[in-house]
Every structure is written in structure tokens, then in C-alpha cells.
Amino acid sequence: MLSFIVTAAGVVFVYMTAVFLIALSRKNNSIVDVAWGLGFILVAMTTLLLKPGITIRQVLVDGLVAVWGLRLAVHICSRNRGRGEDFRYAKWRRDWGRWFVPRSFLQIFMLQGILMLLISSPILLVNRSPEEGLTPLDALGAGVWVVGFFFEAVGDHQLKIFKRKPESRGKIMTSGLWSYTRHPNYFGEATLWWGIWLLSLSVDGGWAGIISPLTISLLLLRVSGVSMLEKKYAGNQEFASYARRTSAFFPMPLKKTKKTS
């Protein structure tokens, strides 16, 4: 397992350093968001080649990771085209001043690299394991992944279509999956990683991979996902009304709001 971790760490370091240099030359750290999903594919494919032979579970797990990573990269690349740097990175660029370059390298690119390694733990566990037959637990994991991928992909698509409409300018997306959760894409991403972890449970030491879904869930709920995005809407009355009737993360039926006379 140590060789897998060392190899993955080396690959991630080189990859994220290259992404950092590209972002620096373009003066746009949003590139790291496009690179996020592709980095997991790189880790999966590199570690898959470390051992002779390929198992059915490895094909399944690495294939699901590739589908997720490619879709996410294409979506973010398409979304960011012509928009300039994301508001989060632009704010850090202003706040960090002359320390922007070293802090960007360490606090954005290297930090995301470390998180990538943690979240990749079920992939590493599966890729270093010998041949084992699939079990009902694998079917459950694949099913959970499908649910998560559905929420993330469909949620992103619905938001993309909504934002294309001129009449949607300045408004909040509240229909489709967004009527059940304020962040269907974040819920979907967390859920699909719980599915990947379930797929790794049948291999030796697979339980240790729980660091993966726990890390991504914490990030999306408390760090760079829900909490950070919703600060952007502080004081927005339309969003406040939407938040009162719609679950923040887990899909739930619409809450009934009291009518005022």
C-alpha cells in the first residue's frame, strides 16, 4: 500500500504544480476547478498500472471515477469559458497581495492535492487488491454512485439551462432538483463518493477508505461548498425565502410556508 500512496502523492504533486504554473501564466486560478476531476482519473489510471492484471472491481471503480471526473471537467470548463476568475479566487488574489503566489501554491493547489489524495483512498485500496468476485455490497455501492451522479449531473445541467435564459438574470434557481435541495450538485458529489467507498469495502482494509466520503462531505457542507456559496446571498430576500422552504443539502419535500395576512 505504501508504494501506491507514494506513487499517487508524486503524481499529484507534479500534476498540481503543472496546473499552478498554467494558472499563474493565465492569471486565473479557476483552472484548478477544471483540473480537480481530471486529477482523480490520473491517480486511478496510474495506480491501476502498478500491479499486473486488472480485476472486475478495479474496472468498475476506476471507470466510475473516470466518468465522473470527465463530466465534471467538461462542465466546469464550459461554465467558466469567458467568465474570468471565480469570485472566491479573485477575492483571495486581492486579499493576499504580494503573498498571492506562494499562498496560492500552498493554500489552493497543494491543499487540493492533499485533499485529492485523501478522497482517492478507496481507489488506491481497490487498485492494490488482488482479484475478488463482486458482492451484493458492490451492487449497493454502484447504486449509490448512480444516485449521486444523477443529482450532480442533472442539477448542473438544470442550472446551466436556467442561467442561459435572459429572464433568469439576477434570479435564484428554484425548480427541478433545486426545489428539493438548494445544492443538488453538492449532494450528488458527496453521495457518489459514499458509493465509491461502499465499492471498496469488500477489499482488504477497505473500511479505512471512509476518510474519502467523510472528507468530501465535510468540504461541501462546511468549507468550500454550501457555506461559502450561501454567504454570497446574504441579505438577498429571494434567496432567504427559498432557503426557508428548501432543504440545504439532503433532498426533502418542499416545506410549507405560513401565509401572512
VOMARDREN-50717 format. One line per field, with one value per residue (C-alpha): x, y, z; residue in three letters. Coordinates in pm, 1 decimal, m for minus. Layout:
residues N
x = [X:...]
y = [Y:...]
z = [Z:...]
resn = [Ala:...]
END
This chain:
residues 261
x = [0.0:288.7:411.0:64.8:47.7:398.8:333.3:m2.6:148.3:426.8:184.7:m45.7:243.9:374.6:23.6:m87.7:242.6:189.4:m167.7:m39.5:212.2:m58.3:m290.3:m9.9:64.2:m304.0:m368.3:m670.2:m675.6:m1019.1:m828.0:m778.1:m1151.4:m1126.6:m818.0:m989.2:m1182.9:m904.9:m659.3:m860.7:m857.1:m479.1:m441.5:m673.9:m505.8:m150.2:m205.1:m402.4:m84.2:129.5:13.3:m13.4:m363.9:m688.7:m987.3:m1356.8:m1387.4:m1094.6:m1257.2:m1584.0:m1438.9:m1186.3:m1448.7:m1698.5:m1429.0:m1336.8:m1698.9:m1743.1:m1410.8:m1452.5:m1808.4:m1714.6:m1411.0:m1609.5:m1894.5:m1670.9:m1463.1:m1780.1:m1926.5:m1612.0:m1540.1:m1527.7:m1624.7:m1287.2:m1166.4:m1418.3:m1521.8:m1356.4:m1013.6:m1047.5:m1110.8:m803.9:m599.3:m694.7:m663.4:m326.2:m149.0:226.1:193.4:m52.8:185.2:322.3:m14.7:m187.8:61.4:27.2:m329.4:m504.7:m304.4:m107.8:m400.9:m629.2:m361.8:m363.0:m742.8:m730.4:m510.8:m742.1:m1052.2:m875.4:m813.7:m1086.3:m938.7:m593.8:m733.4:m914.7:m626.3:m373.9:m605.3:m595.1:m882.7:m1204.0:m1555.0:m1824.6:m2073.2:m2417.1:m2230.1:m2078.1:m2426.1:m2529.4:m2221.1:m2282.2:m2645.3:m2549.5:m2297.5:m2566.7:m2796.5:m2516.6:m2409.6:m2771.6:m2812.2:m2479.7:m2507.8:m2879.0:m2852.8:m2563.5:m2749.4:m3069.0:m2876.5:m2691.0:m3017.2:m3170.3:m2878.8:m2894.4:m3239.3:m3234.1:m3531.3:m3331.8:m3071.5:m3040.2:m3287.1:m3248.3:m3286.0:m3574.5:m3718.7:m3633.0:m3394.4:m3328.9:m3677.0:m3580.3:m3234.3:m3056.9:m2744.9:m2830.8:m2487.6:m2306.2:m2534.9:m2469.6:m2092.7:m2085.1:m2323.4:m2128.1:m1811.3:m2003.6:m2084.7:m1717.5:m1634.1:m1900.0:m1740.8:m1407.8:m1543.5:m1504.8:m1127.6:m876.0:m869.6:m1146.1:m1307.0:m1014.9:m1135.3:m1416.7:m1183.9:m1283.0:m1660.3:m1615.5:m1364.6:m1569.4:m1888.9:m1717.9:m1571.4:m1902.3:m2104.9:m1873.1:m1579.2:m1583.1:m1932.7:m2264.7:m2144.1:m1913.0:m2162.1:m2452.9:m2253.1:m2273.0:m2650.6:m2650.8:m2921.1:m3089.7:m3460.4:m3544.8:m3278.3:m3389.4:m3743.7:m3609.3:m3393.5:m3690.5:m3881.4:m3599.1:m3355.0:m2993.2:m2837.7:m3039.1:m3331.4:m3656.9:m4016.1:m4088.3:m4162.6:m4497.0:m4466.9:m4718.4:m4929.5:m4935.1:m5246.1]
y = [0.0:236.4:219.4:314.6:613.2:732.4:696.8:871.0:1152.1:1204.1:1208.7:1453.9:1685.0:1703.5:1741.0:2017.5:2203.4:2199.5:2324.7:2600.3:2718.4:2726.3:2921.0:3162.7:3230.3:3291.4:3485.4:3266.0:3019.7:2892.2:2646.8:2435.4:2356.8:2207.1:2010.9:1865.8:1582.5:1503.5:1460.4:1170.2:1000.0:1040.4:885.9:598.8:517.0:548.6:322.1:74.3:7.2:m61.6:m423.0:m686.7:m785.9:m593.7:m705.6:m652.3:m426.4:m214.0:m169.1:m73.5:172.3:334.8:351.5:529.8:772.5:842.9:910.0:1146.2:1325.7:1380.0:1507.7:1746.5:1882.6:1938.7:2103.1:2343.3:2426.1:2508.7:2705.9:2913.7:2995.6:3373.8:3442.9:3530.0:3418.5:3276.4:3524.1:3312.8:3313.3:3677.6:3774.8:3582.7:3749.8:4089.3:3990.1:3811.9:4093.6:4034.0:3690.4:3577.3:3347.6:3137.6:3128.7:3020.5:2738.4:2613.4:2700.5:2627.6:2388.6:2185.3:2178.4:2049.7:1793.6:1665.8:1651.6:1467.5:1201.3:1160.9:1135.5:890.7:642.7:394.3:398.0:313.8:36.7:m122.7:m84.1:m257.8:m552.4:m892.9:m1044.1:m1078.9:m1151.1:m887.3:m899.1:m750.3:m470.0:m373.1:m351.4:m123.5:93.9:123.5:213.2:486.1:619.7:634.0:833.0:1075.3:1112.9:1176.7:1459.0:1618.7:1592.4:1675.3:1952.8:2111.7:2079.9:2232.7:2527.8:2575.7:2590.4:2827.8:3071.0:3080.5:3240.3:3622.7:3635.2:3441.7:3716.3:3802.8:3531.9:3216.3:2867.3:2703.6:2441.8:2084.4:1914.6:2258.6:2254.8:1959.6:2074.2:2407.2:2222.9:1906.1:1905.2:1913.9:1647.4:1437.1:1466.1:1366.6:1076.0:928.4:918.0:726.5:486.2:453.6:378.6:105.8:m46.5:m63.0:m225.9:m578.8:m547.3:m591.5:m276.5:m115.8:29.0:276.5:442.9:606.4:907.2:975.8:1035.9:1196.6:1445.6:1541.2:1568.0:1798.6:2012.4:2051.4:2118.1:2332.1:2463.6:2537.7:2430.1:2515.3:2756.6:2958.0:2985.0:3086.4:3371.4:3524.7:3553.2:3713.3:3979.2:3850.6:3828.6:3594.3:3350.9:3385.6:3287.8:2997.4:2880.4:2877.6:2628.3:2420.2:2179.1:2296.9:1963.6:1643.8:1627.6:1682.9:1773.0:2144.0:2295.2:2468.0:2836.5:3021.6:3276.5:3623.7:3837.8]
z = [0.0:77.6:m281.1:m404.4:m168.9:m258.4:m631.2:m607.4:m397.2:m650.6:m941.3:m765.7:m670.0:m1027.1:m1168.7:m931.5:m975.0:m1351.7:m1309.0:m1077.2:m1338.5:m1606.9:m1374.9:m1290.5:m1656.2:m1729.3:m1407.9:m1339.8:m1050.0:m1157.1:m1375.3:m1063.9:m1063.1:m1411.5:m1306.5:m995.4:m1159.2:m1407.6:m1120.5:m980.2:m1319.5:m1331.9:m984.6:m1074.1:m1405.4:m1267.2:m967.2:m1177.7:m1377.1:m1069.5:m1038.5:m1310.9:m1408.6:m1376.6:m1168.6:m1234.2:m928.6:m1046.6:m1386.4:m1217.8:m965.2:m1198.8:m1473.2:m1248.9:m1134.6:m1498.1:m1595.8:m1300.2:m1349.3:m1724.5:m1693.0:m1413.3:m1601.0:m1920.5:m1728.7:m1535.0:m1842.9:m2037.0:m1746.1:m1689.4:m2052.6:m2093.0:m1730.7:m1585.3:m1243.4:m994.4:m721.8:m448.3:m614.5:m719.6:m357.0:m238.3:m513.0:m369.7:m3.3:m28.2:m211.9:m254.5:m90.8:m353.4:m547.5:m256.7:m79.3:m399.9:m448.0:m90.5:10.0:m319.0:m534.6:m279.4:m36.3:m310.1:m394.0:m34.8:m37.5:m369.9:m212.6:88.5:m125.8:m359.5:m75.8:m184.4:m535.8:m401.4:m182.4:m475.6:m721.8:m494.6:m413.1:m586.2:m781.3:m584.4:m704.6:m686.3:m397.7:m320.8:m143.9:m477.9:m628.8:m341.8:m391.5:m764.3:m697.9:m450.9:m703.9:m973.1:m742.8:m661.9:m1024.3:m1124.2:m873.5:m963.9:m1342.1:m1370.5:m1111.8:m1302.1:m1633.4:m1496.7:m1353.9:m1682.7:m1880.2:m1622.7:m1642.5:m2022.2:m2013.3:m2018.6:m1781.0:m1521.0:m1475.5:m1106.7:m1003.4:m794.1:m940.6:m750.8:m986.8:m1082.9:m840.5:m694.6:m543.6:m321.5:m215.6:m252.5:m366.6:m564.1:m729.4:m394.3:m250.6:m559.9:m537.6:m171.1:m236.6:m527.2:m313.7:m47.3:m330.1:m425.2:m61.8:m47.2:m356.9:m174.0:142.0:8.6:m33.1:249.0:464.8:262.9:574.7:601.1:282.4:479.1:507.2:146.0:175.4:518.0:375.0:69.5:275.4:526.7:248.9:68.5:381.1:591.8:389.1:15.9:m79.9:80.8:348.2:120.0:m166.0:54.4:207.4:m139.9:m98.8:245.6:250.6:m67.0:19.8:m267.4:m151.5:211.1:110.2:m95.4:196.5:437.0:222.2:71.5:236.8:232.8:135.8:162.8:m84.6:101.2:8.6:m1.4:337.1:370.1:447.1:657.7:478.9:619.1:607.9]
resn = [Met:Leu:Ser:Phe:Ile:Val:Thr:Ala:Ala:Gly:Val:Val:Phe:Val:Tyr:Met:Thr:Ala:Val:Phe:Leu:Ile:Ala:Leu:Ser:Arg:Lys:Asn:Asn:Ser:Ile:Val:Asp:Val:Ala:Trp:Gly:Leu:Gly:Phe:Ile:Leu:Val:Ala:Met:Thr:Thr:Leu:Leu:Leu:Lys:Pro:Gly:Ile:Thr:Ile:Arg:Gln:Val:Leu:Val:Asp:Gly:Leu:Val:Ala:Val:Trp:Gly:Leu:Arg:Leu:Ala:Val:His:Ile:Cys:Ser:Arg:Asn:Arg:Gly:Arg:Gly:Glu:Asp:Phe:Arg:Tyr:Ala:Lys:Trp:Arg:Arg:Asp:Trp:Gly:Arg:Trp:Phe:Val:Pro:Arg:Ser:Phe:Leu:Gln:Ile:Phe:Met:Leu:Gln:Gly:Ile:Leu:Met:Leu:Leu:Ile:Ser:Ser:Pro:Ile:Leu:Leu:Val:Asn:Arg:Ser:Pro:Glu:Glu:Gly:Leu:Thr:Pro:Leu:Asp:Ala:Leu:Gly:Ala:Gly:Val:Trp:Val:Val:Gly:Phe:Phe:Phe:Glu:Ala:Val:Gly:Asp:His:Gln:Leu:Lys:Ile:Phe:Lys:Arg:Lys:Pro:Glu:Ser:Arg:Gly:Lys:Ile:Met:Thr:Ser:Gly:Leu:Trp:Ser:Tyr:Thr:Arg:His:Pro:Asn:Tyr:Phe:Gly:Glu:Ala:Thr:Leu:Trp:Trp:Gly:Ile:Trp:Leu:Leu:Ser:Leu:Ser:Val:Asp:Gly:Gly:Trp:Ala:Gly:Ile:Ile:Ser:Pro:Leu:Thr:Ile:Ser:Leu:Leu:Leu:Leu:Arg:Val:Ser:Gly:Val:Ser:Met:Leu:Glu:Lys:Lys:Tyr:Ala:Gly:Asn:Gln:Glu:Phe:Ala:Ser:Tyr:Ala:Arg:Arg:Thr:Ser:Ala:Phe:Phe:Pro:Met:Pro:Leu:Lys:Lys:Thr:Lys:Lys:Thr:Ser]
END
